[in-house]
Amino acid sequence: MLIFVVAGEPQCVIVLTETEFAAIDLTSDGWPLHRVPYLLSLSASSPVTSVHHATNVSDAVWNNIVAAGNAGVGRWSEKV
């Protein structure tokens, strides 16, 4: 666990478990999670069996990926 502090005030807690990475926004009511940079948990039990890096992805495709990540998800932190 890591705690990020700015001017003596805790801002965020980073937690890495066996199956998940979580960044908790401590400055917002309800301590929402920051969005994670992936669509699925990348764990040993994950259906993801390979990863490919693609460049020059069109805006339309990227927007669809972002929308898929946001669909059906609870409240996220508005902070980056």
Backbone bond lengths (Angstrom), bond angles and torsions (degrees), N, CA, C in turn:
res aa  C-N    CA-C-N  psi(-1)  N-CA   C-N-CA  omega(-1)  CA-C   N-CA-C  phi
1 M - - - 1.441 - - 1.519 107.98 -
2 L 1.320 116.09 136.50 1.459 123.47 174.97 1.512 108.33 -121.75
3 I 1.317 116.66 142.83 1.459 121.29 175.62 1.524 107.41 -120.45
4 F 1.338 116.78 122.73 1.460 121.52 177.98 1.518 108.85 -92.08
5 V 1.332 115.99 127.50 1.458 122.46 -176.63 1.524 108.48 -122.29
6 V 1.347 116.30 133.97 1.459 122.65 175.70 1.523 107.05 -125.24
7 A 1.322 116.78 125.68 1.473 122.79 179.80 1.523 111.28 53.10
8 G 1.323 116.40 39.45 1.461 120.95 176.92 1.516 115.63 80.11
9 E 1.336 117.10 -0.28 1.470 121.24 -178.51 1.529 109.92 -110.68
10 P 1.344 118.01 127.60 1.473 119.57 176.88 1.528 110.53 -65.21
11 Q 1.339 116.05 133.97 1.459 122.13 -177.76 1.526 112.66 -109.31
12 C 1.332 115.80 -37.70 1.451 120.35 -171.12 1.525 109.85 -155.87
13 V 1.325 115.57 144.65 1.460 121.70 172.88 1.519 107.22 -114.80
14 I 1.325 116.23 129.90 1.464 122.38 176.85 1.525 107.37 -106.07
15 V 1.323 116.84 126.17 1.458 122.12 -178.97 1.524 108.58 -125.27
16 L 1.328 116.68 130.28 1.449 122.25 176.04 1.519 107.50 -118.22
17 T 1.330 116.04 117.59 1.461 120.86 178.02 1.518 108.78 -107.67
18 E 1.297 117.05 -173.98 1.467 120.28 178.36 1.524 112.10 -61.34
19 T 1.321 117.32 -33.43 1.462 120.17 -173.05 1.519 115.08 -122.32
20 E 1.316 119.00 -0.50 1.460 118.82 -172.52 1.520 111.37 -152.13
21 F 1.330 114.58 152.33 1.458 124.56 172.42 1.515 106.01 -114.60
22 A 1.327 118.36 129.10 1.457 120.73 179.67 1.518 109.74 -134.07
23 A 1.322 116.15 137.22 1.458 123.17 174.41 1.523 106.85 -120.92
24 I 1.317 116.87 114.55 1.457 122.54 -173.76 1.525 109.27 -101.64
25 D 1.327 116.75 124.37 1.465 123.70 179.70 1.526 108.26 -80.09
26 L 1.328 117.52 108.94 1.463 121.83 -178.01 1.523 113.02 -85.61
27 T 1.330 117.86 -5.38 1.461 120.68 -176.84 1.523 113.33 -96.96
28 S 1.320 117.92 -7.25 1.462 122.06 -179.82 1.524 110.15 -108.78
29 D 1.328 116.37 149.04 1.463 120.99 178.06 1.516 110.75 -58.13
30 G 1.305 116.91 137.25 1.451 122.37 177.25 1.519 113.87 81.61
31 W 1.357 117.53 -1.72 1.463 122.90 179.05 1.531 112.59 48.59
32 P 1.333 117.85 61.16 1.473 119.66 179.18 1.528 111.05 -68.32
33 L 1.312 115.81 160.42 1.459 121.65 176.81 1.520 110.55 -81.83
34 H 1.314 116.11 147.62 1.462 120.28 168.67 1.517 107.29 -76.04
35 R 1.323 116.65 150.07 1.463 120.11 177.64 1.521 109.52 -63.25
36 V 1.301 115.53 140.71 1.463 120.64 177.77 1.527 109.66 -90.40
37 P 1.326 118.27 154.56 1.459 120.09 -175.22 1.524 114.46 -85.52
38 Y 1.328 117.89 27.58 1.461 121.58 178.99 1.518 109.10 -150.33
39 L 1.346 116.85 158.82 1.464 121.21 -176.67 1.518 112.75 -83.25
40 L 1.335 117.26 -33.58 1.457 122.00 -178.01 1.517 109.91 -125.52
41 S 1.317 115.82 155.43 1.450 120.08 173.38 1.528 108.65 -65.01
42 L 1.310 117.23 128.03 1.461 121.34 -178.78 1.517 110.03 -94.47
43 S 1.313 116.20 75.34 1.459 121.40 -178.08 1.524 109.99 -115.03
44 A 1.323 115.64 176.26 1.465 120.18 179.87 1.525 111.39 -62.44
45 S 1.321 117.77 -27.78 1.462 120.68 -179.22 1.530 112.27 -92.44
46 S 1.322 117.48 2.94 1.454 122.04 -178.30 1.527 110.99 -71.20
47 P 1.338 117.61 145.47 1.460 120.07 176.06 1.533 112.44 -72.37
48 V 1.339 117.77 -6.99 1.457 120.82 178.69 1.520 108.54 -73.99
49 T 1.340 116.66 121.08 1.463 120.15 -178.25 1.515 112.26 -113.87
50 S 1.322 117.25 -8.57 1.458 119.90 176.21 1.519 109.04 -156.50
51 V 1.317 115.09 160.82 1.458 121.52 178.93 1.525 107.77 -132.53
52 H 1.330 116.65 138.85 1.460 121.43 179.09 1.523 108.46 -129.04
53 H 1.309 117.75 131.91 1.464 122.43 176.94 1.527 108.79 -90.23
54 A 1.324 116.19 121.89 1.467 121.07 -179.85 1.528 108.94 -114.89
55 T 1.322 116.36 135.40 1.458 120.91 177.36 1.517 109.62 -108.26
56 N 1.308 116.10 164.34 1.468 123.07 177.92 1.526 112.42 56.76
57 V 1.315 116.66 42.97 1.463 121.76 177.05 1.530 107.73 -75.23
58 S 1.327 116.81 133.85 1.464 120.14 -178.25 1.530 110.29 -65.99
59 D 1.325 115.12 155.52 1.466 120.29 178.54 1.521 111.40 -58.99
60 A 1.325 117.54 -38.13 1.468 121.11 -179.30 1.526 110.71 -62.31
61 V 1.330 116.88 -45.29 1.464 120.20 179.25 1.527 110.17 -65.86
62 W 1.339 116.67 -44.99 1.468 120.17 -179.88 1.533 110.49 -60.28
63 N 1.332 117.75 -44.14 1.467 121.12 179.50 1.531 111.21 -61.87
64 N 1.329 117.79 -36.73 1.465 121.15 176.43 1.525 111.20 -66.27
65 I 1.328 117.47 -38.12 1.465 120.90 177.69 1.527 110.09 -65.16
66 V 1.328 116.77 -45.07 1.468 120.81 178.58 1.525 110.23 -62.18
67 A 1.324 117.62 -42.87 1.467 121.21 178.96 1.526 111.28 -61.98
68 A 1.333 116.56 -39.77 1.469 120.18 178.03 1.527 110.37 -63.66
69 G 1.306 117.15 -39.07 1.463 120.66 178.59 1.514 112.64 -67.71
70 N 1.332 116.84 -29.55 1.466 121.05 -179.02 1.524 113.37 -87.97
71 A 1.323 117.93 -18.05 1.465 121.64 -175.10 1.527 111.11 -67.41
72 G 1.296 115.14 132.23 1.459 120.28 174.66 1.510 114.93 65.92
73 V 1.303 116.94 17.62 1.460 120.58 -177.68 1.516 108.75 -100.60
74 G 1.308 115.42 149.36 1.459 120.91 177.74 1.510 112.03 -68.48
75 R 1.276 116.04 -163.44 1.458 122.52 -176.66 1.525 110.22 -74.00
76 W 1.332 116.94 127.39 1.462 122.81 177.20 1.511 109.26 -103.86
77 S 1.297 116.92 158.14 1.455 121.67 172.57 1.517 109.16 -67.48
78 E 1.322 116.47 143.69 1.461 121.24 177.62 1.520 110.97 -83.46
79 K 1.311 117.18 -10.80 1.463 121.54 -178.35 1.514 110.22 -82.84
80 V 1.312 115.81 150.61 1.461 121.31 179.53 1.505 109.40 -96.02
